[in-house]
Amino acid sequence: KFFGNLMSSKELFGGTDYGPFLCGEESFGTGSDHIREKDGLWAVLAWMSIVARANSHNPSPPVSVEDIVRAHWRKYGRHFYCRYDYEEVDADAADALVARARSLFVD
């Protein structure tokens, strides 16, 4: 949700560039500062790649997105998504949590 700020890091954080990015999110782990809100583009390209691979041996009839999804569900089960945003979290509590997490790692 807040990767846009990091993408503009040079402008927002005194010239410090925090890119390139590798993250686990719906844009398939890519980040750049030239195309914002590109999730739809990456999702379409990813599905085109998945469908092309599933049909690479020219099956008849062709494998559909529904076929791929149902096969995935049979093998791995259904998946559900839930997003939590923490805009209203108490800053002191958040700072304490981050400090505790940092203390668990060795420099």
Backbone as XML, in Angstrom:
<?xml version="1.0"?>
<chain id="A" units="angstrom">
  <residue number="1" name="LYS">
    <atom name="N" x="0.814" y="-1.203" z="0.000"/>
    <atom name="CA" x="0.000" y="0.000" z="0.000"/>
    <atom name="C" x="0.853" y="1.261" z="0.000"/>
  </residue>
  <residue number="2" name="PHE">
    <atom name="N" x="2.002" y="1.205" z="0.652"/>
    <atom name="CA" x="2.813" y="2.415" z="0.767"/>
    <atom name="C" x="4.102" y="2.352" z="-0.048"/>
  </residue>
  <residue number="3" name="PHE">
    <atom name="N" x="4.160" y="1.431" z="-1.024"/>
    <atom name="CA" x="5.369" y="1.333" z="-1.842"/>
    <atom name="C" x="5.562" y="2.562" z="-2.713"/>
  </residue>
  <residue number="4" name="GLY">
    <atom name="N" x="4.475" y="3.267" z="-3.028"/>
    <atom name="CA" x="4.595" y="4.488" z="-3.829"/>
    <atom name="C" x="5.545" y="5.483" z="-3.200"/>
  </residue>
  <residue number="5" name="ASN">
    <atom name="N" x="5.497" y="5.617" z="-1.867"/>
    <atom name="CA" x="6.410" y="6.534" z="-1.177"/>
    <atom name="C" x="7.857" y="6.105" z="-1.369"/>
  </residue>
  <residue number="6" name="LEU">
    <atom name="N" x="8.106" y="4.793" z="-1.283"/>
    <atom name="CA" x="9.478" y="4.314" z="-1.486"/>
    <atom name="C" x="9.922" y="4.503" z="-2.931"/>
  </residue>
  <residue number="7" name="MET">
    <atom name="N" x="8.971" y="4.344" z="-3.878"/>
    <atom name="CA" x="9.311" y="4.531" z="-5.286"/>
    <atom name="C" x="9.723" y="5.971" z="-5.560"/>
  </residue>
  <residue number="8" name="SER">
    <atom name="N" x="9.186" y="6.893" z="-4.775"/>
    <atom name="CA" x="9.544" y="8.307" z="-4.908"/>
    <atom name="C" x="10.560" y="8.703" z="-3.850"/>
  </residue>
  <residue number="9" name="SER">
    <atom name="N" x="11.341" y="7.757" z="-3.375"/>
    <atom name="CA" x="12.218" y="8.004" z="-2.238"/>
    <atom name="C" x="13.221" y="9.129" z="-2.473"/>
  </residue>
  <residue number="10" name="LYS">
    <atom name="N" x="13.720" y="9.259" z="-3.684"/>
    <atom name="CA" x="14.684" y="10.340" z="-3.940"/>
    <atom name="C" x="14.075" y="11.704" z="-3.655"/>
  </residue>
  <residue number="11" name="GLU">
    <atom name="N" x="12.814" y="11.861" z="-4.058"/>
    <atom name="CA" x="12.142" y="13.141" z="-3.863"/>
    <atom name="C" x="11.680" y="13.336" z="-2.420"/>
  </residue>
  <residue number="12" name="LEU">
    <atom name="N" x="11.276" y="12.241" z="-1.752"/>
    <atom name="CA" x="10.665" y="12.342" z="-0.433"/>
    <atom name="C" x="11.649" y="12.213" z="0.721"/>
  </residue>
  <residue number="13" name="PHE">
    <atom name="N" x="12.779" y="11.540" z="0.505"/>
    <atom name="CA" x="13.691" y="11.246" z="1.597"/>
    <atom name="C" x="15.083" y="11.814" z="1.360"/>
  </residue>
  <residue number="14" name="GLY">
    <atom name="N" x="15.145" y="13.059" z="0.974"/>
    <atom name="CA" x="16.415" y="13.757" z="0.862"/>
    <atom name="C" x="17.398" y="13.163" z="-0.117"/>
  </residue>
  <residue number="15" name="GLY">
    <atom name="N" x="16.905" y="12.621" z="-1.223"/>
    <atom name="CA" x="17.782" y="12.101" z="-2.254"/>
    <atom name="C" x="18.184" y="10.652" z="-2.083"/>
  </residue>
  <residue number="16" name="THR">
    <atom name="N" x="17.771" y="9.999" z="-0.990"/>
    <atom name="CA" x="18.090" y="8.590" z="-0.795"/>
    <atom name="C" x="17.162" y="7.738" z="-1.638"/>
  </residue>
  <residue number="17" name="ASP">
    <atom name="N" x="17.741" y="6.873" z="-2.456"/>
    <atom name="CA" x="16.966" y="5.989" z="-3.324"/>
    <atom name="C" x="16.875" y="4.621" z="-2.667"/>
  </residue>
  <residue number="18" name="TYR">
    <atom name="N" x="15.673" y="4.204" z="-2.306"/>
    <atom name="CA" x="15.473" y="2.912" z="-1.651"/>
    <atom name="C" x="15.147" y="1.797" z="-2.639"/>
  </residue>
  <residue number="19" name="GLY">
    <atom name="N" x="15.293" y="2.032" z="-3.938"/>
    <atom name="CA" x="15.027" y="1.008" z="-4.947"/>
    <atom name="C" x="16.295" y="0.277" z="-5.306"/>
  </residue>
  <residue number="20" name="PRO">
    <atom name="N" x="16.301" y="-0.771" z="-6.066"/>
    <atom name="CA" x="15.107" y="-1.456" z="-6.588"/>
    <atom name="C" x="14.429" y="-2.265" z="-5.490"/>
  </residue>
  <residue number="21" name="PHE">
    <atom name="N" x="13.233" y="-2.732" z="-5.761"/>
    <atom name="CA" x="12.423" y="-3.408" z="-4.756"/>
    <atom name="C" x="12.177" y="-4.858" z="-5.135"/>
  </residue>
  <residue number="22" name="LEU">
    <atom name="N" x="12.151" y="-5.705" z="-4.153"/>
    <atom name="CA" x="11.699" y="-7.083" z="-4.312"/>
    <atom name="C" x="10.780" y="-7.345" z="-3.130"/>
  </residue>
  <residue number="23" name="CYS">
    <atom name="N" x="9.516" y="-7.549" z="-3.407"/>
    <atom name="CA" x="8.552" y="-7.672" z="-2.332"/>
    <atom name="C" x="7.501" y="-8.695" z="-2.702"/>
  </residue>
  <residue number="24" name="GLY">
    <atom name="N" x="6.852" y="-9.222" z="-1.699"/>
    <atom name="CA" x="5.795" y="-10.185" z="-1.927"/>
    <atom name="C" x="4.456" y="-9.499" z="-1.913"/>
  </residue>
  <residue number="25" name="GLU">
    <atom name="N" x="3.954" y="-9.168" z="-3.050"/>
    <atom name="CA" x="2.649" y="-8.526" z="-3.138"/>
    <atom name="C" x="2.075" y="-8.727" z="-4.517"/>
  </residue>
  <residue number="26" name="GLU">
    <atom name="N" x="0.919" y="-8.162" z="-4.756"/>
    <atom name="CA" x="0.165" y="-8.520" z="-5.953"/>
    <atom name="C" x="0.768" y="-8.063" z="-7.272"/>
  </residue>
  <residue number="27" name="SER">
    <atom name="N" x="1.826" y="-7.281" z="-7.277"/>
    <atom name="CA" x="2.466" y="-6.938" z="-8.544"/>
    <atom name="C" x="3.571" y="-7.949" z="-8.873"/>
  </residue>
  <residue number="28" name="PHE">
    <atom name="N" x="3.504" y="-9.105" z="-8.254"/>
    <atom name="CA" x="4.422" y="-10.220" z="-8.505"/>
    <atom name="C" x="5.857" y="-9.890" z="-8.126"/>
  </residue>
  <residue number="29" name="GLY">
    <atom name="N" x="6.022" y="-9.105" z="-7.046"/>
    <atom name="CA" x="7.343" y="-8.887" z="-6.487"/>
    <atom name="C" x="8.232" y="-7.966" z="-7.279"/>
  </residue>
  <residue number="30" name="THR">
    <atom name="N" x="7.656" y="-7.087" z="-8.055"/>
    <atom name="CA" x="8.471" y="-6.142" z="-8.812"/>
    <atom name="C" x="8.180" y="-4.727" z="-8.351"/>
  </residue>
  <residue number="31" name="GLY">
    <atom name="N" x="9.101" y="-3.871" z="-8.542"/>
    <atom name="CA" x="8.881" y="-2.478" z="-8.200"/>
    <atom name="C" x="9.785" y="-1.593" z="-9.018"/>
  </residue>
  <residue number="32" name="SER">
    <atom name="N" x="9.294" y="-0.433" z="-9.348"/>
    <atom name="CA" x="10.074" y="0.517" z="-10.117"/>
    <atom name="C" x="9.451" y="1.884" z="-9.910"/>
  </residue>
  <residue number="33" name="ASP">
    <atom name="N" x="10.048" y="2.899" z="-10.472"/>
    <atom name="CA" x="9.459" y="4.223" z="-10.297"/>
    <atom name="C" x="8.887" y="4.778" z="-11.597"/>
  </residue>
  <residue number="34" name="HIS">
    <atom name="N" x="8.679" y="3.934" z="-12.597"/>
    <atom name="CA" x="8.204" y="4.461" z="-13.866"/>
    <atom name="C" x="6.761" y="4.091" z="-14.201"/>
  </residue>
  <residue number="35" name="ILE">
    <atom name="N" x="6.205" y="3.031" z="-13.622"/>
    <atom name="CA" x="4.806" y="2.682" z="-13.876"/>
    <atom name="C" x="4.149" y="2.415" z="-12.529"/>
  </residue>
  <residue number="36" name="ARG">
    <atom name="N" x="3.271" y="3.305" z="-12.122"/>
    <atom name="CA" x="2.581" y="3.134" z="-10.851"/>
    <atom name="C" x="1.322" y="2.298" z="-11.044"/>
  </residue>
  <residue number="37" name="GLU">
    <atom name="N" x="0.902" y="1.643" z="-9.969"/>
    <atom name="CA" x="-0.335" y="0.856" z="-9.962"/>
    <atom name="C" x="-0.407" y="-0.092" z="-11.156"/>
  </residue>
  <residue number="38" name="LYS">
    <atom name="N" x="0.653" y="-0.851" z="-11.334"/>
    <atom name="CA" x="0.757" y="-1.742" z="-12.489"/>
    <atom name="C" x="0.273" y="-3.150" z="-12.184"/>
  </residue>
  <residue number="39" name="ASP">
    <atom name="N" x="-0.408" y="-3.344" z="-11.063"/>
    <atom name="CA" x="-0.817" y="-4.686" z="-10.668"/>
    <atom name="C" x="-1.591" y="-5.395" z="-11.767"/>
  </residue>
  <residue number="40" name="GLY">
    <atom name="N" x="-2.508" y="-4.697" z="-12.407"/>
    <atom name="CA" x="-3.316" y="-5.309" z="-13.458"/>
    <atom name="C" x="-2.463" y="-5.792" z="-14.613"/>
  </residue>
  <residue number="41" name="LEU">
    <atom name="N" x="-1.496" y="-5.000" z="-15.024"/>
    <atom name="CA" x="-0.601" y="-5.375" z="-16.112"/>
    <atom name="C" x="0.184" y="-6.635" z="-15.765"/>
  </residue>
  <residue number="42" name="TRP">
    <atom name="N" x="0.770" y="-6.686" z="-14.563"/>
    <atom name="CA" x="1.542" y="-7.857" z="-14.156"/>
    <atom name="C" x="0.656" y="-9.078" z="-14.010"/>
  </residue>
  <residue number="43" name="ALA">
    <atom name="N" x="-0.554" y="-8.902" z="-13.486"/>
    <atom name="CA" x="-1.463" y="-10.041" z="-13.334"/>
    <atom name="C" x="-1.825" y="-10.629" z="-14.697"/>
  </residue>
  <residue number="44" name="VAL">
    <atom name="N" x="-2.110" y="-9.766" z="-15.677"/>
    <atom name="CA" x="-2.443" y="-10.242" z="-17.021"/>
    <atom name="C" x="-1.259" y="-10.978" z="-17.636"/>
  </residue>
  <residue number="45" name="LEU">
    <atom name="N" x="-0.067" y="-10.411" z="-17.531"/>
    <atom name="CA" x="1.123" y="-11.071" z="-18.093"/>
    <atom name="C" x="1.403" y="-12.400" z="-17.394"/>
  </residue>
  <residue number="46" name="ALA">
    <atom name="N" x="1.212" y="-12.454" z="-16.087"/>
    <atom name="CA" x="1.428" y="-13.699" z="-15.355"/>
    <atom name="C" x="0.445" y="-14.763" z="-15.809"/>
  </residue>
  <residue number="47" name="TRP">
    <atom name="N" x="-0.839" y="-14.413" z="-15.919"/>
    <atom name="CA" x="-1.840" y="-15.391" z="-16.355"/>
    <atom name="C" x="-1.611" y="-15.815" z="-17.803"/>
  </residue>
  <residue number="48" name="MET">
    <atom name="N" x="-1.188" y="-14.898" z="-18.655"/>
    <atom name="CA" x="-0.880" y="-15.290" z="-20.039"/>
    <atom name="C" x="0.248" y="-16.316" z="-20.059"/>
  </residue>
  <residue number="49" name="SER">
    <atom name="N" x="1.240" y="-16.139" z="-19.213"/>
    <atom name="CA" x="2.351" y="-17.078" z="-19.124"/>
    <atom name="C" x="1.882" y="-18.437" z="-18.596"/>
  </residue>
  <residue number="50" name="ILE">
    <atom name="N" x="1.048" y="-18.429" z="-17.571"/>
    <atom name="CA" x="0.533" y="-19.670" z="-16.994"/>
    <atom name="C" x="-0.308" y="-20.431" z="-18.011"/>
  </residue>
  <residue number="51" name="VAL">
    <atom name="N" x="-1.198" y="-19.733" z="-18.702"/>
    <atom name="CA" x="-2.068" y="-20.377" z="-19.703"/>
    <atom name="C" x="-1.226" y="-20.894" z="-20.873"/>
  </residue>
  <residue number="52" name="ALA">
    <atom name="N" x="-0.241" y="-20.117" z="-21.310"/>
    <atom name="CA" x="0.621" y="-20.561" z="-22.411"/>
    <atom name="C" x="1.363" y="-21.843" z="-22.035"/>
  </residue>
  <residue number="53" name="ARG">
    <atom name="N" x="1.883" y="-21.894" z="-20.812"/>
    <atom name="CA" x="2.608" y="-23.098" z="-20.356"/>
    <atom name="C" x="1.667" y="-24.298" z="-20.292"/>
  </residue>
  <residue number="54" name="ALA">
    <atom name="N" x="0.459" y="-24.076" z="-19.768"/>
    <atom name="CA" x="-0.505" y="-25.179" z="-19.658"/>
    <atom name="C" x="-0.923" y="-25.710" z="-21.023"/>
  </residue>
  <residue number="55" name="ASN">
    <atom name="N" x="-0.838" y="-24.877" z="-22.043"/>
    <atom name="CA" x="-1.240" y="-25.270" z="-23.395"/>
    <atom name="C" x="-0.049" y="-25.512" z="-24.318"/>
  </residue>
  <residue number="56" name="SER">
    <atom name="N" x="1.146" y="-25.632" z="-23.766"/>
    <atom name="CA" x="2.353" y="-25.732" z="-24.595"/>
    <atom name="C" x="2.414" y="-27.018" z="-25.419"/>
  </residue>
  <residue number="57" name="HIS">
    <atom name="N" x="1.662" y="-28.045" z="-25.035"/>
    <atom name="CA" x="1.668" y="-29.304" z="-25.793"/>
    <atom name="C" x="0.410" y="-29.441" z="-26.642"/>
  </residue>
  <residue number="58" name="ASN">
    <atom name="N" x="-0.256" y="-28.324" z="-26.908"/>
    <atom name="CA" x="-1.448" y="-28.281" z="-27.764"/>
    <atom name="C" x="-2.530" y="-29.290" z="-27.376"/>
  </residue>
  <residue number="59" name="PRO">
    <atom name="N" x="-2.986" y="-29.278" z="-26.116"/>
    <atom name="CA" x="-4.040" y="-30.211" z="-25.726"/>
    <atom name="C" x="-5.357" y="-29.865" z="-26.422"/>
  </residue>
  <residue number="60" name="SER">
    <atom name="N" x="-6.198" y="-30.845" z="-26.562"/>
    <atom name="CA" x="-7.509" y="-30.607" z="-27.159"/>
    <atom name="C" x="-8.555" y="-31.171" z="-26.213"/>
  </residue>
  <residue number="61" name="PRO">
    <atom name="N" x="-9.435" y="-30.346" z="-25.716"/>
    <atom name="CA" x="-9.551" y="-28.902" z="-25.910"/>
    <atom name="C" x="-8.465" y="-28.153" z="-25.133"/>
  </residue>
  <residue number="62" name="PRO">
    <atom name="N" x="-8.252" y="-26.892" z="-25.467"/>
    <atom name="CA" x="-7.237" y="-26.107" z="-24.760"/>
    <atom name="C" x="-7.543" y="-25.998" z="-23.257"/>
  </residue>
  <residue number="63" name="VAL">
    <atom name="N" x="-6.500" y="-25.885" z="-22.458"/>
    <atom name="CA" x="-6.642" y="-25.723" z="-21.013"/>
    <atom name="C" x="-7.076" y="-24.284" z="-20.737"/>
  </residue>
  <residue number="64" name="SER">
    <atom name="N" x="-8.133" y="-24.130" z="-19.956"/>
    <atom name="CA" x="-8.652" y="-22.793" z="-19.642"/>
    <atom name="C" x="-8.141" y="-22.325" z="-18.280"/>
  </residue>
  <residue number="65" name="VAL">
    <atom name="N" x="-8.343" y="-21.049" z="-17.977"/>
    <atom name="CA" x="-8.004" y="-20.520" z="-16.655"/>
    <atom name="C" x="-8.787" y="-21.288" z="-15.592"/>
  </residue>
  <residue number="66" name="GLU">
    <atom name="N" x="-10.058" y="-21.564" z="-15.857"/>
    <atom name="CA" x="-10.858" y="-22.327" z="-14.892"/>
    <atom name="C" x="-10.242" y="-23.703" z="-14.645"/>
  </residue>
  <residue number="67" name="ASP">
    <atom name="N" x="-9.794" y="-24.390" z="-15.693"/>
    <atom name="CA" x="-9.141" y="-25.691" z="-15.533"/>
    <atom name="C" x="-7.918" y="-25.585" z="-14.620"/>
  </residue>
  <residue number="68" name="ILE">
    <atom name="N" x="-7.119" y="-24.561" z="-14.840"/>
    <atom name="CA" x="-5.893" y="-24.353" z="-14.062"/>
    <atom name="C" x="-6.233" y="-24.104" z="-12.597"/>
  </residue>
  <residue number="69" name="VAL">
    <atom name="N" x="-7.202" y="-23.224" z="-12.362"/>
    <atom name="CA" x="-7.583" y="-22.882" z="-10.988"/>
    <atom name="C" x="-8.163" y="-24.100" z="-10.270"/>
  </residue>
  <residue number="70" name="ARG">
    <atom name="N" x="-9.043" y="-24.839" z="-10.937"/>
    <atom name="CA" x="-9.647" y="-26.015" z="-10.290"/>
    <atom name="C" x="-8.588" y="-27.088" z="-9.992"/>
  </residue>
  <residue number="71" name="ALA">
    <atom name="N" x="-7.620" y="-27.266" z="-10.881"/>
    <atom name="CA" x="-6.535" y="-28.219" z="-10.624"/>
    <atom name="C" x="-5.705" y="-27.768" z="-9.424"/>
  </residue>
  <residue number="72" name="HIS">
    <atom name="N" x="-5.450" y="-26.477" z="-9.336"/>
    <atom name="CA" x="-4.711" y="-25.913" z="-8.204"/>
    <atom name="C" x="-5.469" y="-26.163" z="-6.903"/>
  </residue>
  <residue number="73" name="TRP">
    <atom name="N" x="-6.784" y="-25.910" z="-6.911"/>
    <atom name="CA" x="-7.589" y="-26.139" z="-5.711"/>
    <atom name="C" x="-7.571" y="-27.602" z="-5.301"/>
  </residue>
  <residue number="74" name="ARG">
    <atom name="N" x="-7.638" y="-28.503" z="-6.290"/>
    <atom name="CA" x="-7.605" y="-29.936" z="-5.966"/>
    <atom name="C" x="-6.293" y="-30.318" z="-5.281"/>
  </residue>
  <residue number="75" name="LYS">
    <atom name="N" x="-5.204" y="-29.752" z="-5.755"/>
    <atom name="CA" x="-3.893" y="-30.101" z="-5.208"/>
    <atom name="C" x="-3.595" y="-29.391" z="-3.891"/>
  </residue>
  <residue number="76" name="TYR">
    <atom name="N" x="-3.910" y="-28.071" z="-3.807"/>
    <atom name="CA" x="-3.490" y="-27.262" z="-2.661"/>
    <atom name="C" x="-4.637" y="-26.786" z="-1.778"/>
  </residue>
  <residue number="77" name="GLY">
    <atom name="N" x="-5.872" y="-26.935" z="-2.223"/>
    <atom name="CA" x="-7.008" y="-26.396" z="-1.473"/>
    <atom name="C" x="-7.281" y="-24.959" z="-1.867"/>
  </residue>
  <residue number="78" name="ARG">
    <atom name="N" x="-8.378" y="-24.440" z="-1.356"/>
    <atom name="CA" x="-8.775" y="-23.059" z="-1.654"/>
    <atom name="C" x="-7.922" y="-22.083" z="-0.856"/>
  </residue>
  <residue number="79" name="HIS">
    <atom name="N" x="-7.751" y="-20.885" z="-1.392"/>
    <atom name="CA" x="-6.995" y="-19.824" z="-0.725"/>
    <atom name="C" x="-7.928" y="-18.645" z="-0.466"/>
  </residue>
  <residue number="80" name="PHE">
    <atom name="N" x="-7.689" y="-17.983" z="0.622"/>
    <atom name="CA" x="-8.482" y="-16.812" z="0.964"/>
    <atom name="C" x="-7.531" y="-15.682" z="1.317"/>
  </residue>
  <residue number="81" name="TYR">
    <atom name="N" x="-7.924" y="-14.491" z="0.968"/>
    <atom name="CA" x="-7.088" y="-13.316" z="1.164"/>
    <atom name="C" x="-7.724" y="-12.398" z="2.190"/>
  </residue>
  <residue number="82" name="CYS">
    <atom name="N" x="-6.921" y="-11.858" z="3.052"/>
    <atom name="CA" x="-7.392" y="-10.866" z="4.012"/>
    <atom name="C" x="-6.277" y="-9.835" z="4.175"/>
  </residue>
  <residue number="83" name="ARG">
    <atom name="N" x="-6.637" y="-8.595" z="4.152"/>
    <atom name="CA" x="-5.650" y="-7.517" z="4.270"/>
    <atom name="C" x="-5.900" y="-6.743" z="5.553"/>
  </residue>
  <residue number="84" name="TYR">
    <atom name="N" x="-4.820" y="-6.456" z="6.250"/>
    <atom name="CA" x="-4.894" y="-5.642" z="7.455"/>
    <atom name="C" x="-4.074" y="-4.381" z="7.228"/>
  </residue>
  <residue number="85" name="ASP">
    <atom name="N" x="-4.691" y="-3.242" z="7.384"/>
    <atom name="CA" x="-3.987" y="-1.967" z="7.301"/>
    <atom name="C" x="-3.869" y="-1.399" z="8.714"/>
  </residue>
  <residue number="86" name="TYR">
    <atom name="N" x="-2.734" y="-0.816" z="8.999"/>
    <atom name="CA" x="-2.461" y="-0.371" z="10.363"/>
    <atom name="C" x="-2.232" y="1.135" z="10.465"/>
  </residue>
  <residue number="87" name="GLU">
    <atom name="N" x="-3.040" y="1.906" z="9.778"/>
    <atom name="CA" x="-2.867" y="3.355" z="9.833"/>
    <atom name="C" x="-3.122" y="3.929" z="11.226"/>
  </residue>
  <residue number="88" name="GLU">
    <atom name="N" x="-4.021" y="3.335" z="11.977"/>
    <atom name="CA" x="-4.427" y="3.893" z="13.267"/>
    <atom name="C" x="-3.679" y="3.271" z="14.445"/>
  </residue>
  <residue number="89" name="VAL">
    <atom name="N" x="-2.608" y="2.531" z="14.188"/>
    <atom name="CA" x="-1.865" y="1.884" z="15.267"/>
    <atom name="C" x="-1.135" y="2.948" z="16.090"/>
  </residue>
  <residue number="90" name="ASP">
    <atom name="N" x="-1.062" y="2.739" z="17.383"/>
    <atom name="CA" x="-0.356" y="3.647" z="18.270"/>
    <atom name="C" x="1.136" y="3.651" z="17.926"/>
  </residue>
  <residue number="91" name="ALA">
    <atom name="N" x="1.701" y="4.822" z="17.686"/>
    <atom name="CA" x="3.098" y="4.930" z="17.247"/>
    <atom name="C" x="4.071" y="4.364" z="18.272"/>
  </residue>
  <residue number="92" name="ASP">
    <atom name="N" x="3.838" y="4.602" z="19.561"/>
    <atom name="CA" x="4.750" y="4.087" z="20.587"/>
    <atom name="C" x="4.721" y="2.554" z="20.630"/>
  </residue>
  <residue number="93" name="ALA">
    <atom name="N" x="3.537" y="1.976" z="20.508"/>
    <atom name="CA" x="3.413" y="0.517" z="20.502"/>
    <atom name="C" x="4.101" y="-0.070" z="19.266"/>
  </residue>
  <residue number="94" name="ALA">
    <atom name="N" x="3.921" y="0.593" z="18.115"/>
    <atom name="CA" x="4.568" y="0.126" z="16.887"/>
    <atom name="C" x="6.086" y="0.212" z="17.011"/>
  </residue>
  <residue number="95" name="ASP">
    <atom name="N" x="6.594" y="1.313" z="17.559"/>
    <atom name="CA" x="8.037" y="1.465" z="17.757"/>
    <atom name="C" x="8.583" y="0.389" z="18.692"/>
  </residue>
  <residue number="96" name="ALA">
    <atom name="N" x="7.841" y="0.067" z="19.748"/>
    <atom name="CA" x="8.271" y="-0.977" z="20.684"/>
    <atom name="C" x="8.305" y="-2.338" z="19.999"/>
  </residue>
  <residue number="97" name="LEU">
    <atom name="N" x="7.329" y="-2.612" z="19.157"/>
    <atom name="CA" x="7.297" y="-3.876" z="18.422"/>
    <atom name="C" x="8.500" y="-3.989" z="17.489"/>
  </residue>
  <residue number="98" name="VAL">
    <atom name="N" x="8.792" y="-2.926" z="16.752"/>
    <atom name="CA" x="9.929" y="-2.946" z="15.825"/>
    <atom name="C" x="11.241" y="-3.081" z="16.597"/>
  </residue>
  <residue number="99" name="ALA">
    <atom name="N" x="11.364" y="-2.385" z="17.713"/>
    <atom name="CA" x="12.583" y="-2.494" z="18.529"/>
    <atom name="C" x="12.769" y="-3.921" z="19.035"/>
  </residue>
  <residue number="100" name="ARG">
    <atom name="N" x="11.678" y="-4.546" z="19.454"/>
    <atom name="CA" x="11.752" y="-5.939" z="19.927"/>
    <atom name="C" x="12.173" y="-6.868" z="18.787"/>
  </residue>
  <residue number="101" name="ALA">
    <atom name="N" x="11.577" y="-6.682" z="17.605"/>
    <atom name="CA" x="11.934" y="-7.515" z="16.454"/>
    <atom name="C" x="13.406" y="-7.333" z="16.099"/>
  </residue>
  <residue number="102" name="ARG">
    <atom name="N" x="13.879" y="-6.106" z="16.117"/>
    <atom name="CA" x="15.289" y="-5.853" z="15.791"/>
    <atom name="C" x="16.223" y="-6.496" z="16.804"/>
  </residue>
  <residue number="103" name="SER">
    <atom name="N" x="15.793" y="-6.529" z="18.075"/>
    <atom name="CA" x="16.649" y="-7.106" z="19.107"/>
    <atom name="C" x="16.843" y="-8.606" z="18.935"/>
  </residue>
  <residue number="104" name="LEU">
    <atom name="N" x="15.980" y="-9.242" z="18.169"/>
    <atom name="CA" x="16.073" y="-10.688" z="17.965"/>
    <atom name="C" x="17.071" y="-11.070" z="16.887"/>
  </residue>
  <residue number="105" name="PHE">
    <atom name="N" x="17.577" y="-10.079" z="16.139"/>
    <atom name="CA" x="18.524" y="-10.339" z="15.058"/>
    <atom name="C" x="19.920" y="-9.920" z="15.455"/>
  </residue>
  <residue number="106" name="VAL">
    <atom name="N" x="20.901" y="-10.699" z="15.030"/>
    <atom name="CA" x="22.299" y="-10.393" z="15.308"/>
    <atom name="C" x="22.826" y="-9.548" z="14.165"/>
  </residue>
  <residue number="107" name="ASP">
    <atom name="N" x="23.535" y="-8.491" z="14.485"/>
    <atom name="CA" x="24.121" y="-7.641" z="13.438"/>
    <atom name="C" x="25.249" y="-8.343" z="12.735"/>
  </residue>
</chain>
